[in-house]
Amino acid sequence: MTRPGRRGCCTLLHLKEDNARFLLLAVVLCGYMAAGAALFMLLEADHERQAREEYDAEYGQFLEEHPGVNRTQLDRLLHRHALAEAAGIVGNKRPRWDFPGSFYFVGTVVSTIGFGMTTPQTTAGKIVLIFYGFFGCAGAILFFNLFLERIITFLAYILRALHERDLRRKGLSKDQRNRRRDSEGSEDEDQLDSWKPSVYWVMLILLLGALVVAVCASSMYHPVEDWSYFEAVYFCFVTFATIGFGDYVVSQKSSYANVHLYRLGNFVFIVLGCCCVYSLFNVTSIIIKQVLNWLLRRLNCQCTCQLKKPPMTRRNAITPGHLHRGNKAPTVTVTDTDGDSDSEYRRNSGEMISMKDFLQANKISLAMMQKQLWETAQRGRANNNNSGFQDGVGPLAILNRKLGQDEFDPSV
């Protein structure tokens, strides 16, 4: 609660809660990025400087040992060699644009990994990539979202099964369990919304799933790609998180033992890993949003500012204007023998019209009236939900519908 005589910063800035949360997240992200930049500068700057000095020293030593070499031609040759190595032309590497290599390329495109070791070089290929990547990335994101929804639905099934087992343990008969289940909801999948798993449990399940996939994949990459186990784990995170630096890339050697089995395992691990980590990121974003709500309360930003004018609301026969304004509407007395004039006056004055006038003026059926009642109830139910996830899109909409959104508790 806001202390008497003290106004929160949102009130002073005339900010709504969503805007305040957005600005707070922007500030937190800027600070997080600044701290990360400083940390990586301390960790990597010395290594970069040392590597540059070693290269310059070796380059200078080569020129001293071969004084007749043209430096300009040497630089051009080194540049051309670097491009050829990046394109996979030189070295003991397999062709990148055969069917397996092309399939691996489109997989990195639609999954938004984008390692960068294989890129289209022709103008036609670049044009096709723009359109192909647009629909492919949209389809992959939809697939990831549906995967997250399936995970939450699976957990809801487990919760319901545990509940039914608890009822059986209590000695309830089958008919009693059926009556109790019918009172709680049907067996349809749409009714599983009443069995909402906690967002923390979903986060734990996804974290364990991502760790299992990463451990198994690293055990495969470690001997096959001749990487250390830590390098394999690092590759798994960069790949599953769709970061895709490209410093470590699989399936680049000219030959592998059991190559078809290896490619199948690589495909399965990347798909499962991307699904788990993408879903984990979305669930973690819910936790971050709850933390932001907690910070807003701690910063005395209750965001309860009221505008001078009441917000414009949609008038209808169910919710009259005086209920929107929070005060009693003035009594209006109209002396007119014409019922239509009286109805028109009351409609223009904002006063609730009678049901008879409403039906006569709009000429709607009882079915339409029931539909409006249902829509009003749905809007009221959405307005009573204070978790802040209304009108979400993508993962937020899924989580809003499927998860039990507990308020953030710092003691947890």
Contacts in CASP RR format, 6 or more apart in sequence:
PFRMAT RR
TARGET T0000
AUTHOR 0000-0000-0000
METHOD contacts of the structure
MODEL  1
MTRPGRRGCCTLLHLKEDNARFLLLAVVLCGYMAAGAALFMLLEADHERQ
AREEYDAEYGQFLEEHPGVNRTQLDRLLHRHALAEAAGIVGNKRPRWDFP
GSFYFVGTVVSTIGFGMTTPQTTAGKIVLIFYGFFGCAGAILFFNLFLER
IITFLAYILRALHERDLRRKGLSKDQRNRRRDSEGSEDEDQLDSWKPSVY
WVMLILLLGALVVAVCASSMYHPVEDWSYFEAVYFCFVTFATIGFGDYVV
SQKSSYANVHLYRLGNFVFIVLGCCCVYSLFNVTSIIIKQVLNWLLRRLN
CQCTCQLKKPPMTRRNAITPGHLHRGNKAPTVTVTDTDGDSDSEYRRNSG
EMISMKDFLQANKISLAMMQKQLWETAQRGRANNNNSGFQDGVGPLAILN
RKLGQDEFDPSV
1 302 0 8 1.000
2 8 0 8 1.000
2 11 0 8 1.000
2 300 0 8 1.000
2 302 0 8 1.000
2 304 0 8 1.000
3 300 0 8 1.000
6 300 0 8 1.000
8 299 0 8 1.000
8 300 0 8 1.000
8 301 0 8 1.000
8 302 0 8 1.000
9 15 0 8 1.000
9 20 0 8 1.000
9 299 0 8 1.000
9 300 0 8 1.000
9 301 0 8 1.000
10 16 0 8 1.000
10 17 0 8 1.000
10 20 0 8 1.000
10 296 0 8 1.000
10 301 0 8 1.000
10 302 0 8 1.000
10 303 0 8 1.000
10 304 0 8 1.000
10 305 0 8 1.000
11 302 0 8 1.000
11 303 0 8 1.000
11 304 0 8 1.000
11 305 0 8 1.000
13 20 0 8 1.000
14 305 0 8 1.000
15 23 0 8 1.000
15 301 0 8 1.000
15 303 0 8 1.000
15 305 0 8 1.000
16 303 0 8 1.000
16 305 0 8 1.000
17 296 0 8 1.000
17 303 0 8 1.000
17 388 0 8 1.000
18 388 0 8 1.000
20 296 0 8 1.000
20 301 0 8 1.000
20 303 0 8 1.000
21 289 0 8 1.000
21 292 0 8 1.000
21 293 0 8 1.000
21 296 0 8 1.000
24 292 0 8 1.000
24 295 0 8 1.000
24 296 0 8 1.000
24 301 0 8 1.000
25 288 0 8 1.000
25 292 0 8 1.000
28 292 0 8 1.000
62 69 0 8 1.000
63 69 0 8 1.000
63 71 0 8 1.000
63 74 0 8 1.000
81 90 0 8 1.000
84 90 0 8 1.000
85 91 0 8 1.000
86 117 0 8 1.000
87 96 0 8 1.000
87 121 0 8 1.000
88 96 0 8 1.000
88 117 0 8 1.000
88 252 0 8 1.000
92 253 0 8 1.000
92 254 0 8 1.000
93 252 0 8 1.000
93 253 0 8 1.000
93 254 0 8 1.000
94 101 0 8 1.000
94 251 0 8 1.000
94 252 0 8 1.000
94 253 0 8 1.000
94 254 0 8 1.000
94 255 0 8 1.000
95 101 0 8 1.000
96 102 0 8 1.000
96 105 0 8 1.000
96 117 0 8 1.000
96 118 0 8 1.000
97 105 0 8 1.000
97 118 0 8 1.000
100 251 0 8 1.000
100 263 0 8 1.000
101 118 0 8 1.000
101 251 0 8 1.000
104 118 0 8 1.000
104 251 0 8 1.000
104 263 0 8 1.000
105 118 0 8 1.000
106 132 0 8 1.000
107 113 0 8 1.000
108 114 0 8 1.000
108 115 0 8 1.000
108 116 0 8 1.000
108 118 0 8 1.000
108 244 0 8 1.000
109 129 0 8 1.000
109 132 0 8 1.000
109 133 0 8 1.000
109 136 0 8 1.000
109 137 0 8 1.000
110 133 0 8 1.000
110 136 0 8 1.000
110 137 0 8 1.000
110 139 0 8 1.000
110 140 0 8 1.000
111 140 0 8 1.000
111 242 0 8 1.000
111 270 0 8 1.000
111 274 0 8 1.000
112 137 0 8 1.000
112 140 0 8 1.000
112 141 0 8 1.000
112 242 0 8 1.000
113 239 0 8 1.000
113 242 0 8 1.000
113 243 0 8 1.000
113 244 0 8 1.000
113 270 0 8 1.000
113 274 0 8 1.000
114 242 0 8 1.000
114 244 0 8 1.000
114 246 0 8 1.000
115 244 0 8 1.000
115 245 0 8 1.000
115 246 0 8 1.000
115 249 0 8 1.000
116 244 0 8 1.000
116 246 0 8 1.000
117 246 0 8 1.000
117 249 0 8 1.000
117 252 0 8 1.000
120 126 0 8 1.000
120 128 0 8 1.000
120 129 0 8 1.000
143 275 0 8 1.000
144 274 0 8 1.000
144 275 0 8 1.000
144 278 0 8 1.000
144 279 0 8 1.000
145 394 0 8 1.000
145 395 0 8 1.000
145 398 0 8 1.000
147 275 0 8 1.000
147 278 0 8 1.000
147 279 0 8 1.000
148 275 0 8 1.000
148 278 0 8 1.000
148 279 0 8 1.000
148 282 0 8 1.000
148 283 0 8 1.000
148 395 0 8 1.000
148 398 0 8 1.000
148 399 0 8 1.000
149 398 0 8 1.000
149 402 0 8 1.000
151 202 0 8 1.000
151 205 0 8 1.000
151 206 0 8 1.000
151 279 0 8 1.000
152 197 0 8 1.000
152 202 0 8 1.000
152 398 0 8 1.000
152 399 0 8 1.000
152 402 0 8 1.000
152 403 0 8 1.000
153 189 0 8 1.000
153 192 0 8 1.000
153 402 0 8 1.000
155 197 0 8 1.000
155 201 0 8 1.000
155 202 0 8 1.000
155 205 0 8 1.000
156 192 0 8 1.000
156 193 0 8 1.000
156 195 0 8 1.000
156 196 0 8 1.000
156 197 0 8 1.000
156 402 0 8 1.000
157 192 0 8 1.000
157 195 0 8 1.000
159 195 0 8 1.000
159 197 0 8 1.000
160 192 0 8 1.000
160 195 0 8 1.000
163 195 0 8 1.000
164 177 0 8 1.000
164 181 0 8 1.000
167 177 0 8 1.000
167 180 0 8 1.000
168 177 0 8 1.000
172 180 0 8 1.000
181 187 0 8 1.000
184 194 0 8 1.000
185 191 0 8 1.000
185 194 0 8 1.000
193 401 0 8 1.000
193 402 0 8 1.000
196 402 0 8 1.000
196 403 0 8 1.000
196 404 0 8 1.000
197 402 0 8 1.000
197 403 0 8 1.000
197 404 0 8 1.000
198 403 0 8 1.000
198 404 0 8 1.000
198 406 0 8 1.000
199 283 0 8 1.000
199 286 0 8 1.000
199 287 0 8 1.000
199 399 0 8 1.000
199 403 0 8 1.000
199 404 0 8 1.000
199 405 0 8 1.000
199 406 0 8 1.000
200 287 0 8 1.000
200 406 0 8 1.000
200 412 0 8 1.000
202 283 0 8 1.000
202 403 0 8 1.000
203 280 0 8 1.000
203 283 0 8 1.000
203 284 0 8 1.000
203 287 0 8 1.000
206 276 0 8 1.000
206 279 0 8 1.000
206 280 0 8 1.000
206 283 0 8 1.000
207 280 0 8 1.000
209 276 0 8 1.000
210 240 0 8 1.000
210 273 0 8 1.000
210 276 0 8 1.000
210 277 0 8 1.000
210 280 0 8 1.000
213 236 0 8 1.000
213 240 0 8 1.000
213 269 0 8 1.000
213 272 0 8 1.000
213 273 0 8 1.000
213 276 0 8 1.000
214 233 0 8 1.000
214 236 0 8 1.000
214 237 0 8 1.000
214 240 0 8 1.000
214 273 0 8 1.000
216 269 0 8 1.000
217 232 0 8 1.000
217 236 0 8 1.000
217 269 0 8 1.000
217 273 0 8 1.000
218 229 0 8 1.000
218 232 0 8 1.000
218 233 0 8 1.000
218 235 0 8 1.000
218 236 0 8 1.000
219 229 0 8 1.000
219 232 0 8 1.000
220 262 0 8 1.000
220 265 0 8 1.000
220 266 0 8 1.000
220 269 0 8 1.000
221 227 0 8 1.000
221 232 0 8 1.000
221 235 0 8 1.000
221 236 0 8 1.000
221 250 0 8 1.000
222 228 0 8 1.000
222 229 0 8 1.000
222 232 0 8 1.000
224 256 0 8 1.000
224 257 0 8 1.000
224 262 0 8 1.000
225 232 0 8 1.000
225 248 0 8 1.000
225 250 0 8 1.000
225 253 0 8 1.000
227 235 0 8 1.000
227 248 0 8 1.000
231 248 0 8 1.000
234 248 0 8 1.000
235 248 0 8 1.000
235 250 0 8 1.000
236 269 0 8 1.000
236 273 0 8 1.000
237 243 0 8 1.000
237 277 0 8 1.000
238 244 0 8 1.000
238 245 0 8 1.000
238 246 0 8 1.000
238 248 0 8 1.000
239 270 0 8 1.000
239 273 0 8 1.000
239 274 0 8 1.000
240 270 0 8 1.000
240 273 0 8 1.000
240 274 0 8 1.000
240 276 0 8 1.000
240 277 0 8 1.000
241 277 0 8 1.000
241 281 0 8 1.000
242 274 0 8 1.000
242 277 0 8 1.000
242 278 0 8 1.000
250 266 0 8 1.000
251 262 0 8 1.000
251 263 0 8 1.000
251 266 0 8 1.000
256 262 0 8 1.000
279 395 0 8 1.000
282 395 0 8 1.000
282 396 0 8 1.000
282 399 0 8 1.000
283 399 0 8 1.000
283 403 0 8 1.000
285 395 0 8 1.000
285 396 0 8 1.000
286 389 0 8 1.000
286 396 0 8 1.000
286 399 0 8 1.000
286 403 0 8 1.000
286 405 0 8 1.000
287 408 0 8 1.000
289 388 0 8 1.000
290 405 0 8 1.000
290 407 0 8 1.000
290 408 0 8 1.000
291 408 0 8 1.000
293 407 0 8 1.000
293 408 0 8 1.000
294 408 0 8 1.000
294 410 0 8 1.000
296 302 0 8 1.000
296 303 0 8 1.000
310 324 0 8 1.000
310 325 0 8 1.000
313 319 0 8 1.000
313 321 0 8 1.000
313 324 0 8 1.000
315 321 0 8 1.000
315 350 0 8 1.000
316 372 0 8 1.000
316 376 0 8 1.000
317 352 0 8 1.000
317 353 0 8 1.000
317 355 0 8 1.000
317 358 0 8 1.000
317 372 0 8 1.000
318 372 0 8 1.000
318 373 0 8 1.000
318 376 0 8 1.000
319 376 0 8 1.000
320 329 0 8 1.000
320 350 0 8 1.000
320 351 0 8 1.000
320 352 0 8 1.000
321 329 0 8 1.000
321 350 0 8 1.000
321 351 0 8 1.000
321 352 0 8 1.000
322 328 0 8 1.000
322 329 0 8 1.000
322 351 0 8 1.000
322 352 0 8 1.000
329 350 0 8 1.000
329 351 0 8 1.000
329 352 0 8 1.000
332 345 0 8 1.000
332 346 0 8 1.000
332 349 0 8 1.000
332 351 0 8 1.000
334 341 0 8 1.000
334 342 0 8 1.000
334 345 0 8 1.000
334 346 0 8 1.000
336 342 0 8 1.000
336 345 0 8 1.000
339 357 0 8 1.000
342 357 0 8 1.000
343 353 0 8 1.000
343 354 0 8 1.000
343 357 0 8 1.000
343 360 0 8 1.000
343 361 0 8 1.000
346 352 0 8 1.000
346 353 0 8 1.000
346 357 0 8 1.000
347 353 0 8 1.000
347 361 0 8 1.000
353 361 0 8 1.000
359 369 0 8 1.000
382 390 0 8 1.000
387 400 0 8 1.000
387 405 0 8 1.000
387 407 0 8 1.000
389 396 0 8 1.000
389 397 0 8 1.000
389 399 0 8 1.000
389 400 0 8 1.000
389 405 0 8 1.000
390 400 0 8 1.000
392 400 0 8 1.000
399 405 0 8 1.000
END
